[in-house]
Amino acid sequence: MTDDEVLTWLLDSDPALRWQVQRDLAGEPQEVWEATRARTATEGFGARLLALQDDDGQWAGGPFFPREVREGTFPDEPGQPYTATTWSLNQLREWGVPASALRPGTAELLAAVRWEYEDLPFWGGEVDVCINAFTLANGAWLGADVSAVEAWFPAHQLDDGGWNCEWVEGSTHGSFHSTLNAVVGLLDHEQRTGGSDALRAARHRGEQYLLDRHLLRRLSTGEPLGPWATHFAYPYRWTYSALRAADHLRAAALRDGRTPDPRLSEAIAVVRAARDDDGTWHQQGRHPGRVWFDVDSGVGEPSRWLTFHALRLLAWWDGPVVEEHPAGG
């Protein structure tokens, strides 16, 4: 496909993606993409997922896992199930669905929910970095009190600037996966609330952790990471990839008014090289686990979401700096 044909193909998509393509690639006027964004609550993926919210504000009866996992009755299936509350909130938020489209009082309803880990309160977070990052962003989106999670991130940042979900097991070095989820959550929270000096400093340190490693290499040896860093799959879930990390650093640079960091160049080259002959980026894997419904293509097929994220990233890298857009896409 030509570039124009790829853009037409991207625009022929669910409103959850289409409004972002209109805004970031097609250059449509704000009133056009905002009108499309409003449709995420009544059409397509957003409407389907909203209809699955339970009366208690949850999805699948659990905060991070379906109720059946806590009860020990969930069938033995490959991968992590992605139907519970946190994962559903993540997708709705990332698709740009307005918080007002959820059940009235969702933030208050979820305040009564307890995490699977030690029965801790939902908006207080727990010990897992990634879960706390999701909670921080989701709470900012829904207007919940996430002050306890806000305080948690600077207090649990490791000496190397990263975070690691295994810190409770004694890990003292950052993890690419955990650190990326942390800085993504911190940036989303900052875009919605204005953030704070302490959280902004923590985000910057976490981003330096990734940049010092050129998004692709171990700092201690310079050796490349495993293939998981260069294999792209959407939805991203909790996993790290050079594409997802570079796209975050694009958004962070726009937020901070900075030009592209040259340490991104190797990751940008990897993303550019992953483009297929048809002008798109293909799914290189899928994270196993139960979902409510599919939102992208199968393995080996052209992915609208990956193609959009890659083209947006390359347009930023190759072109003039553009203004920041708010969170929610």
N, C-alpha and C positions, 0 to 999 in steps of 0.2 A: 504494500500500500504506500501511496505517497503520503507526505506529511498532512496534506489536506484531508485525505481519506482516513488517516488515523484519527484526526480530530473529529471528523464526522462520526466515526465508529465510537469514539469515547462519548460523544454527545448523545448517542443512541443508547442510553443507559438509565439505570434507576435514578430517581431524583437525589438520592444520597450521594451519588458520585457526580451527577450531571451539573449540579450547582457549583461544585468546586472546579469542574472543567470550564464552565462558563466564566468563572471569576479569574482563574489562574492561568488558563491557556488560551481561551477564546477572547478574553478581554471584553466581555459583555458589560454593559452598564450595570451599576449596582442594583437598580430596580429589577433588572431581568433575573440576575442570579439570586437575589433575595426572594423573589416570587417563587422560583424553583425550590429554594431551600425550605420555604414554608410548606411545600407539598410533602416534605419528608415525614410529616406527622400524619398525613392522611392517605398516602400512597406508598406502594412498594415495600422495601425492606423495613423502613421505619415503622410504618403502620402495622405490618405483620408482627414485628417484635413488641410493639406497644400493646397489641391485643393479647399477648401472652403473659402480661404482668398480672400477678395475683392480687387479691384484695388486700393482702398484708404488705403490699409494696414490693414483694420479692418476685423472682422468677425461679421456677423449679423448686421452690420451697427451701432454698439454702443460700447463704451469702457467697461462698466460693465454690461449693460443690452442691449438686442436687441433694434434696433431703434424703434420698435413698442411700447416698454414700454414708451419711452420718448414722443412719439406721442399720447399715450393713446389708441392705437388700438390693443395692445397685448391681446389675449384672456385670460379669467380668468381661470388659470390653477394652480394646486397645486405646491407649492415650487418655488424656484428661478430658472429662466432659466439659463442654463450653456452653452449657445452658443455664447456669445459675446466675444469681443477681449481679455479681461484679462484672462478669463477662458481658451480660446483656446491657448494663449501664455503659460499659466501655464502648460498645458498638454504637449505641444511640448517641452518645456524646460525640464520638468521632465522626458520625454521619451528619452532625449539625442539627439534630432534632431539638426543638426548643424544650427546655425543662418543663414548661407549662403543659406540654402534651402528655406527660406522665400522669398517673393517678393523683388526684388532689392530696396534698400533704405527704408526698412520697418521702421527703427528707425526714419528717416526723415519724412516719411508719417505720422507716429503716432504723431509727434511733432505738427501737425496741428489739432489733435483731442482734443476735450474738454470733460472733465468729466461731468456727469449728475449733479453733485453737484456744484452749483455756476459757472458753465462754466469754471472751472479751467483747465489749460493746462495739457495734459496727463503726460508728463515726470516730471512735477512738483509735482505730487501727489495731494491728497486732504486731508480730515480730518480723514478718516477712517483708523485705524491702519492696518487692514488686506489688504485693497486695496493698501496702501502704501508699505506694505511688498512685495506684489506681484509685484508692479511696480519697486521696488528697484532691485529685482532679475531679472525681465524681462529686465530691462534697462541694467543691467550688462551683461546679455547674448547677447543682441543686440548691445551693444556698444553705448548706448544713454547717454546723459548727465543727470544723476540723482542726481547731487550734492545737489539740493534742498531737495530731499527725504533723502539723507544721513544726512543732517543737522537736519532734522525733528525728527529722532528717539531719539537721546540723549535729545533733547529739550522737548520731550513729554513722556519720561519715568517717571512713577509715583514713589512716595517715597518708595513703597514696592518692587520696581524693575521690576514690570510688566507693561503692557500696557492694555488699555481698549478702545474699539471702542466707548464706551459711555462717553468718557471723555468730549465731547462737551455738554453732558447733565448734567455734574457735577460729574460724577463718579470719585472717588479718589483712588480706589483700583483696582488692576490688575485683569484681566480676564484670565482664563486658555486658552480659544480659542484665544483671541487677542495676548496674550504673546507668545503662541506657533507659531502662524503665523509670529510674529515679529522676533523671533530668527531664524526661518527657513529661512526667507528672508535675514536676516543679514548674516547668514552663507553662503548661496548661493552666495551672493554678494562678501563676503570676499574670497571665494574659486576662484572666477573668476577674481577679481581685486587686491587682496592682502589686501583690506580693509584699516582701519586706527585704531590707538590706541583708539580713541573715540568710534568708532563703535564696536570694539572688547570688550571694557569695558562694553558697553551697552548690548551686547549679553551675556556676562558672568553674568551680574546682572539679566538678564531675565531668564537665565538657572538656576541660584540659586533660583529664585522665584519658579520654578517648582520643583527643587530638595528639597527645604525646605518643600514642601508639599507632598513629596514622590510621586509626579505625580498623586495622587489619593485622597488627603485629604485636607480639609480646614484647614488653619493654625490656625485660631482662636479657633476652637473646636476640631480638629482632626477627625471630622466626615467624612465619605466617601462621595465622590461626587456622583451625580446622575448616573443612568445606562449609560448615554451617554459617560462616561469615560471608560467604560469597554465593550462597544458594538463596534465592528469593522466593518467598511464599506469602500470599495474602489470604486471610487475615494474619496480621503479624503476631497476634496473641502476646506472649511474653518474651518471644525469642529475639535475639540479636541478628542483624544483618548489616552489611555495609550500606545498603540502600536505605534502610530505616534510620540508621545512625546519621548518615549524611543528610537525609531530609530533615531530621531534627535540628542538626547544626545549621542548616539553611534557615529554618524558622527562628532559631535562637539568634543568629546574626542579624536578621531583619528586626527582631525585637530590640536588640542592643545597638542597632545602627552601625554594625561592623561590616566590612567587606569580607568576601570569602577567604578563609584561612588556607594558605598554600599546603598545609599538612593534609588537606582533604584530597589532594590531587590523585593519589594512588587509588583511593576509594572511588573517585569520580571515574577514573579509567576503567575500573572493574564494572561499574554500572553501565558505562557507555558500551563496553565490549559485550555485555549480556544482551544487547538488542538483537533480535532475530532478523532474518532476511525479509520478513514481511513488515518490518517497521515497528513491531511490538515487542514487549517483554513477555515471556511465557512463564507460567507457573513451573517452578523447579522442585516443588514438593508441597505437601499438605500436612498440617499438624494433625495427627490422628486424635479423634475424640468426638463424642456425640455433639451435634449442633442442632439448632432449631430448624435451620434451612441453609442451603448454600447461598453465598453472596458473590462468588467469583467462579472462574473456570476450573476445570480439572487439571491434573498434572500433565505437562506437556502442551497445554493449550494456551492461546493468547489470553493474557490477563489484563482486563481494563484497569483494575486498581494499580497493579504494578506499573503498567505503561504510563498511567497518569502521574504517579509519584516520580517515576524516573524522568519523564519529560519536564515536569515542573522543576525538579532538581537541576537538570542540565540547562534549562532556560535561565535559571538564576546564576549558575556557574559561568555560563558563556556570555551572558548579557549584562545590561545595566542593573544596578540594584534597584529594587522596587520597594514600595512601602509595605509595612507589616500589615497582616490581616489578623483579626482577633481569633481566639481559640474557637474550636468547633469546626475544624477543617483546615 
